[in-house]
Amino acid sequence: MNRSIRGSTPEIDDSAFVSEMSYVVGDVTVEENASVWPFVCLRGDGGEVTIGEDSNVQEFSMIHGSDIGDRVTVGHGVVIDYSDIGDDSLIGISSVVLEGATVESNSIVAAGSVVRHDQIIPEGHVAYGIPAETRPITDEQREEIRRIQEHYVELGAEYRDQGTMQ
């Protein structure tokens, strides 16, 4: 469901897939080949939400006033609040990225981790734990980010082409 608020209406690229069971409100942009899956909430009522090209936001995630870069995977049940996520990153299942945090490009936030307010996850690092600590990413992890992201671009196109959006 797409809704306008405070004079802002979501902008969704024609090539994107946005599930009819998601809630997209306000100043939200979903870019080329991105996918937004069922039960996702994108709230652009207090700041812009951008979902970058080829990115995917999986079921039960909530994003409020945040910039999600290109080729990013946001796993199931993630909360991202007023934060920036760099290109080619993966935000793991049930993780939380709190206000003012930055996850730089080519990084992973491990499942169930909490990135603190204003914390910066350096480029090419894995953030893990509560609160999140970091270590450098491996080549295998970098390949896994790419594999998952490409899978969701293909899956989103299949869903879009089958007419499973609003």
Helices and strands as residue ranges (DSSP letters): E 2-3, E 11-12, E 17-18, E 23-30, E 35-36, E 41-51, E 56-57, E 62-64, E 67-68, E 73-74, E 79-81, E 84-85, E 90-91, E 96-97, E 102-103, E 108-109, E 114-115, E 120-121, E 125-128, E 133-136, H 139-161
